[in-house]
Amino acid sequence: VPHEFAHIFIDLLPKGNQNPKFRKAIDQLKQTEVWEEVKAAYPELSEDMLEREVLATAMGREGDLEFKNMEERKGFLGFVDWFLNFIKRKLGIQKNAVQCC
């Protein structure tokens, strides 16, 4: 998921930053290096904007290196899968065109 597109999709989440999946992903990201990296790069961001930027950054990187153990990584990738399915539903995409036929 490219970083900039992640921003748009995050803004489309039902209930915004109070979405339970969003909150869970943020909780998982708070103890990662990406959190500190984004916080240092953008010290002017409000807490809400920091959360959105961290999530977009992590989604752009797909969480590959952001977690210390596989259990944390699997939990975050579960959020990414849910998010991609959410986008498919919103856009009415039934099948993966690349894997189809």
Protein Blocks (a to p, Z undefined) as FASTA:
>chain_A
ZZklmmmmmmmpghijmlfklmmmmmmmmmpmklmmmmmmmmmbcfklmmmmmmmmmmmn
nommmpfbfklmmmmmmmmmmmmmmmmmmnopabdfklgZZ
